[in-house]
């Protein structure tokens, strides 16, 4: 791999004034403000990150359209992962319409927030999944360990759907290895069994207790690497959520150190090449 573009495979932009971020409340003072490309630009530059994949943060089609509008004239946005109602019988038509936007690269249901942990296994998503596959779009899975059975059922049902597990399935790092590691590790190995599934090295700092360091994260990163291998891992910042328990440069530097045993080509894949291939990212003619 020859010097691939460095890509942040998972970050967010939002504006609370839009009114559809149910989880984002004024009490979350670190996050409760608008975040846009100008805020991220100096952080990206400090880590030599060329472009990013922006991921939905509200379960609305309106937010997806807003992100696509933002991406249209923003060269630093390589792709958008939006939201659609996957169980709507007309979801296929909606996906076909949204797919006319070249920067739409996938969709993400907010599974972690749904009241039914088994929803993705039980819901009738056939029309939506068929449309995702037809338009070469991807599926981001925002899950915890408790969703393992349901997600595995869904993945087995749709072997042609390219999928990625966000944030390493949010491991219980703050609770320590004695509490929840074994079940989480088993879930990760189960997901990795599906060859069409990738995983994001992102969100781990947020799941750790304050004061985390390389040693805190090392066993969790090691298992993700052992399960998925360097060709199916992609680095993401999860900024600005990351600001709850870290910062862009700190997480980027820690990730570099934690992957120091990889070859140059393998690291280049994790920090850009794998995301470019998975999301089918193309160069922005305006960039």
N, C-alpha and C positions, 0 to 999 in steps of 0.2 A: 504494500500500500504506500503510495508516494504522496506524502504530505497532504492528506485529505483536509478539507475544511473542518475547522472545529465548530461543533454544533452543541448547543445546550438543548437537550431533547425534551425538556419539560419545565416550562415556566408559565406565569399567568400575568395578564393585564386585566384591570377592572376599574370600575368607577361606582362607588356605593350609591351615587345619586341616580343610577339607572334603576335601582329598586328591586332587582330580582335575585339578589344574593342572600338567601334566607339564613345562611350560616354566619354571614359577616355582619356583626352587630357593633354598635358604638363602643361597647365594653372592650372590644379587641383593638385597643388604641394603637398598637404597632401597625395594624393592617387596615384600619378603617380610614382610608383615604384613597384617592385615585392613584393608580400606578400605571405608567405608560412607557413607551419606548425610550423617551428622553431620560427617564429615571434609571433604566437598566443600562443605557449606552456606556457610561463610564465604568461600570462594573464589568461588562462584557470586555471592554477594551483592556482593562487591567489583567484579564485572564486570557487574552487573545482569542476570545470566542467570537466567531464571525457572525453567526446567525442563530436563531432559536426556533423551537417548536412551541407555539402558544397553545395552551390547553384550557378548555372551558372551565369556568368556575361557578356557573349558574345553570340549573336544569331547564333552560329555555332556548327555543329556537331564536328568539330575539337577540340573546347574547351571542349566539353563533354568528348571526348576520352582522352584528356589531364588530366582532373580531375579524370577520372576513373583510368588512369595510376598512378596518384599520390596517389589515395586512396588504390590501390592494396597493397602497402607496407607501409602504414601509419596507424597504429592502432587507432590513435585519430580520424580518419575520419570514422564515423559510417555509413554514407550514402551520396550519391551524387544525387542532383536534376539537371538534364541536360537539354539540348535543342534539339528539333527535329523540322523539318518543318511539323507542324501538318496538313497542308492542302495539303501536297504532297500525291498523290495516292499510293506511295510506302512507306509511313510513317510506316505502320504496319509491314512491313518487317524489316525496320531499327530498330524499337522499339524491335522487337523480337531478333534481333542480339545484340543490346546493353544490353538487359535484361539478357543475359548470364553472364554479369558481376554482381556478387552478391551484390555489393554495389550500383548499380543503384536503386534508390528508387522512382524516379518520374521525371517529366519534367516540364519546365516552359517556356511558350512563354513570351516574354517581351512586354506585352500588353500596358504598359504605354508609350512605345516609338513608337507604330505603328501610322501611320497617320489617320487611320480609327478607331475611338473609338468603333465602332460596329462590328469590324472584327470577334471577337470570336463568335458572334451570327450568322454571315452570312457565314463564311468560311465553306467549306465542310471538317470537321475534323472527320467524322465517322470512317474511317479506323484506324486513329490514336487512337481515344478514345476506340474503340473496343479492340485494342491491349493493351492499358494501363490497361484496366479492366481484360483482359485475363491473363496478367502477374502480376497482383496485384500491379500495380504502381499507383502513385498519380499525382495530378495536382496542381501546385502552381499558384495562380492568383495574378499577380503584377498589381494592379489597383488603380485608384483614384475614387472618388465619381462619376465622369462623366461616368464611365464604368458600373454603377450599372445595368442599363436596359439590356445591352448586356450580362453581366456576369450572371445575373439572368435567362435570356433566355437559356443560355448554360447549367447552372446547372439543370434547370428544364428538359431539354432534356436528361440529362445523370444522372439519380438518382443513378446509380450503381458506378459512378466514385467518388472516395474519393478525395476531394479537400480541399485546405487551402488558405485562404486569407492572403497574405503577408502584413506585416507592418500595420495591422489594416486598410487596404485600404488607407494608407497615409493621415490621417486627417489633415485639415488645421489649425494646432495648432498655428503656428506663427501669423496667422490672427486674432486669438482670437475666443471665443465662439460666438460672435455676427455675425461672418462672416463665414458661411459655416457649422456650427456645426449641424444645424437641418437636412440639406440634407445628410450630412455624417452619422449622427446617424440613419436616416431612411434607408440608404443603408446598414449599418451594420445589422440592425434588419432584413432586407430583406434577406441578405445572411444567417443569423443565422437560418432563417426559414427552411432551407434545412438541414435535419439531418445528411447528409453525409459531411457537410462542417465544417471545423475547422478554427481557426484564429491564426495568430502569433502576440504575444506581442513583437513586434520588430519595429525598424525604427522610433519610436515616437520622440526620441531625435533629429533626423535629421530634422524632420518636425517642430520642435519648434524653436523659436527665441533663439539667444545666451543668456546664463544666465538662462536657464530653471531650474526649481527645482521641487520637488514633487508636489507642489500646481499647477504648470503649467500643469502637465500631469494628475493630479488626475481625472478631469471630463471625460476625454477621456478614461482612463483606466477603470473607473467605468462603462461606457457604454459598453465597450467591454466585461467586466465581466458579466454585467447584460444580455447582448444579448446571449453570447455563453456559459456562465457558466464556472466553473473552469475545467470541464472535456474536454472542446473543445478549450481551450487556450493553447498555448505552447510558452515558452520564447525563444527568439533569440536575438543575439547581433547585427546583421547586420554589424559586423566588417569585413573589416576596413572602410566601409562607415561611420560607427559610429564616426570615428575620425574627421569628418567634424564639429561635434558639441557635443563632449562628449568623453568619454573613457570607456573602458570595465568595469572596476571596478565601476565607478560612475553609469553607467546605470544598472548594475547588482544589486547594493545596493539599488538604487531608486526603482527598480522593487520589490525587497524583501519587502521594506517598504510599497509600494502601495498595496501589496497583503497581508499585515499583518493580515487582518481580516479573511483570509481563515484558514481552519484547516491545521494541519501538512500534512495530506494526500493530501489535495487539492493542497497545495503549491508544494508538491513533484511531483504531476502530472504536473503542469504547468512548473516546472523546469526540467522535464525529462521524467516522466512516460507517459505523453500524446504523446510526440514526438516518444518515443519508440514504442508505440502501433500504432500510425497513420502511421508511415513510416515502420512499421514491421522491426525494427532494431534488428539485432542479434549481439551477442558477436563476436568480431574478434578473431579467434583462435590464431592470432599472437600477440594479445594484453595482 
